[in-house]
Structure formats: C-alpha cells, structure tokens
Amino acid sequence: MIKRLCGAGLALAVGVVVMVNVPSLQTSSAANQGQNALPLGPSGLKETRTTRTVQPGVSLTRIVRGAKDPALRWTVEVAVPGGDTSPDPDAPPTVLKDRPSAEEWAGDLRRDGFRARTEQVTTPEVADYAGGTLGWRVRVGSFGSQSAAKSERARLKAAGYTGTVVHTGWDGDVTAKGPWRLDVLTVDPDRFRGSLRASYGADLENIETTSELAEEAGAVAAVNAGFFVFDPDAGAPGDPAGTGVYDGRLLSEPVNGRPSLVVHADGRGTEIVRYTWEGRVVRGDTALRLTGLNRVPGLIRNCGGSADDTPTSRPLHDVTCVNDDELVAFTPHYGKSTPEGDGLEAVLDADDRVVELRSPRGGPLPEGGSSVHATGRRVAELTGLAVTGERLRLETALLDESGRRTEPAPGTGVLNGGPELVRGGRIHVTPATDGMVRPDDPSFYYGWAHKRNPRTFAGVDADGRTVLVTAHGRTADALGLSVLESAEVARVLGLHDAVSLDGGGSTTMVVDGVVLTTPSDSTDERPVGDALLIMPPRRD
C-alpha cells in the first residue's frame, strides 16, 4: 500500500523515511560540505543531508536548506488587461504587461481602495535566451498568512478583478532564505542489481499516478517522467507529449529535436539525446510517410512535428498544434480502441494483414493488432495502399543528432523532457530551443521557467551514476526551484548531463511505498503519463 507524507507532515518526512534501514543512515550538515552546498539563497544557510540505502546500489538523500523566512509574504497577483495605454488594448488579461498598462491598472485598483503596487520582473540570461525584463506585474497587499491573502482575493473578485494568491518566496529572489526540500535518488551501476524501467502502465491512453505505476510494477522507487497529454481537447490523456520508448519499443514520436532521457535496465549508459524520427507504412515497394505514432490524428501536443503543422513545426511547449492531413499509426500498446473521427482506418491483425477498412475511423483492435489512420488529403494515399487481405508493414526509427538511425535494445527506455539543464558538467539551459520562450507571451516563461515550482530532473554524473531529483514546491514550507536554479543544483550535485522532466503538480517521488513529495495540486497526487521505476534485484 502506498503511504503519503504531505501537508503538515512534510517537516517530519526525513525522520519518517530514515527509520527504514537505520544502519545505513548518514547525516551531514553544510559545515562539512564546503563547496557542495546547494547554490540557493544567501551563503551560510543551514543545510542538512540525510542519506540511506534503498537497496544495493541505490541511495536516497533528503536535502533541506534554509528555514522559513519572515521577510517572505503572501500577496495577490492581479491579471492585467491591455488598458488604454497598451500597444494592444484588446489583448486578454495576463500576469505581465508593459509598464504603462501595469501602472494604469494599479491606479484603478488604488482608486477602488486596494493597496496595489507594480513590480518589474527581470529574468537571467541562459544558454539560448538573453533574458532581461519580461514585463511588469501588479500585486495587492502583503500578508503573513495564506488565508489573509485569500480573503483579499475574494474582496478583489467582488470588485470585478481577477487575481491569484502567491508566496513571494516563489519569485526566484536570490535573497530568499528558504526553505528548500529536495530528494535525490542515485543509482550506482557498479553495485546495482535491480533494473531501471520506463513504464506507462496498462496502456498509453490512460493516466495513472506515479505511486500506482510503482505499486503495480512492484518498484522499490519511482519518479514521474515525461510530459504528456492531460487535457482531452489536446489528445488522449496519458499520451506522451514527446519521445516514448519502453523496453526498446518506440511508442511515441519525439517532439522534433527536444531532449530525452535515455536509460538502460542495468543502469549503465544513461544519457541525454535530442532525437528526431522517421516512420512509414509499407506494402511491397510502396511506402507512405507517417506523421505520428499512438496519438490522436490532427493534434500534436508540444508541436515539433511536420512542416505543415499549424501554427509551427518547431517545439512550442504546452501548445497543441494541428494538422488536418495526417497518417498516424497505432500499436497494440495504445489501448483497447483507437480514436474516432473522420477519415479512413486500415485495421491490421497480429500478422500485419489488413482485416478491415473503417470509415469513419476508430474502434477496437484485434488481439495483438494495429492500425493506420488517415485524415484529410492522406485518405486517398491510404486508400490506394491498404487492400483487405494484404500485409502492411509499419517501420519506425529514432534518429540521433547526426541523423543516424538508432535501434533501442530491449530494456532501453527513452523519456521526453526539456529543457536541457547541464551539458558536459556546465550549466546549459535551453528554453528557447525547446519551446518554452514565447516572444508574444512573456507571462508563460514567467510562470513556467522564471518562477519557482516543484521540479523533477534527471541525469548522469561523471562516474556514470544515474541521478533522479525531485524538489518540493508551491508552499511556504518548500519554495521550489526555477529552471535555472534546477540547473545550478544539478551541477552542484555533480551531474555531467541533466534534463528537466515534467514538474509542477506532476512532480512525485515514491520510495518503499511512501510518496515523499507533497502534492501541489489541490486534488492530491496528479495522474501522469509515465514514470521511471527502480526495480528490485531479480530472484533467480
């Protein structure tokens, strides 16, 4: 049974966890860590690290840095419309605007009796993004408790304003004194006798919590992994929004060129690779190019697909691009039924023989069977290729950064992520390349990358050890990390290469049946698309 440590119990999490395997318990403080202390807040903050052995070759370290800072307060961040002075007065309300719009809105708030202020938001430069001023935000009040801030938000709402309760410790200010809480799993392949496994659960099209995925597989530990479709309007919930390779099988195509975490069952050779892909459906000497794999045709989550996708073929995070003309293959791993819609579906049995042509498309697959969906202009192509009784062959391959075909071996898992955090032991953060920078919407970067949030990231250190990290966040008891802070922490932890995985409400770590992270969603632990599992040693 999965147990959870959350809410007020967070402060006791270290004590609860380390009561297991007490002989392997090791505790250290910043006093004997020297330059290895986390680069969070002012230097000299108290930092403790508690480490225990989970199983041979796997250690768990809880890091707590800093303490509650009385200078950090609760406030209400108000959505700002375009305003009369805005370059685009009809633009929808957002958190950040130009300075004249923010000042105008703050003036309106003050006239209505609210203690409003404007604040400039400046973000640091990273590898592929110059940073600088993102815009100005408008905030109301300064409160010692979250409940007081919520009361002010209710008063604002009654006056016709929209706002969000936030903690100033989430802003990313380097003077904040904490606290920060991180959990670190380290897998040493020289002593590891279990296996690393990427898992999506029973099928791709459904979501499950990380703790459920761990319990179902009998995993000793697990962390959430790649980005995935969450909104049914963006595709099938649970579908990986990027590369998904499970036990050597490519089941979800990459977001073109974004980074992925590659792991192997024995824990050796973990790496970060930027993949593209190619796929086709073949009959005899004729082949048609596939545009997708195991996803709803026409919907490309995080974009980065074909040249004729709208609005872009480049990666664009948390955006669903569209294309009316697609050819998408479905394997038996997708689910019991394929998505319904206009177009044509060639249904294949377990021997790859066409047993049915369905229009409209969608429905159950034969045992071990697959199918190919065509929409728009691709329908005519599939009509000419698919003949009942004939065989169609599905061919897919990953391409590495040099364009070489890569055939993942059984036991290999590839999980999508982004942005990159560390490359070759140096900080290398790539939000622009990976679609997190929107020049016309600085509020997205502000909320997603600049501000502190719960984070999950992973990588490999110089000794070849796989390192999985979760950072608690979105509370006054755990501030979380910005994307740049995640990279700085990864480097200090010794990672040679590292990548961000899905974070926010998805961030979860499970060890020995206990959920260590405090869920930041109000509905408790969030269901996810896939997870990275640490399995126990095999019993021969």
ABEGO torsion letter per residue (X at the ends): XBBBBBEAAAAAAAAAAAABGAAABBBBBAAAAEAABBBBEBBGBBBBBBBBBABBGBBBBBBBBEBBBAABBBBBBBBBBAEAABABAABBBBABBBAAAAAAAAAAAAAAGBBBBBBBBBBBBBAABAEEBAEBBBBBEBBABAAAAAAAAAAAAAAGBBBBBBBAAAAGBAABAOBBBBBBBBBBAAABABBBBBBAEABAABBBBAAAAAAAAGBABBBBBBBBBABAAAEBBGBBBEBBBBGGBBABBBBBGBBBBBBBAAGBGBBBBBBBBBBBBBBEABBBBBABBGBBBGBBBGEGBBAABOABABBBBGBBBBBABBBBBBBAAAEABBBBEBEBBBBBBAAGBBABBBOBBEEBBBBGBBBBBBBEAAAAAAAAABBBGBBBBBBBBBBBAAGBBBBBBBGBBBBBBOBBABBGGBBBBBAAAAGABBAABAAAAAAAAABBBBBBBBEBBAAGBBBBBBBBBGBAABAEBBAAAAAAAAAAAGBABBBBBBBEAABBBBBGGBBABBBABAAEBBBBABBBBBBBBBBX
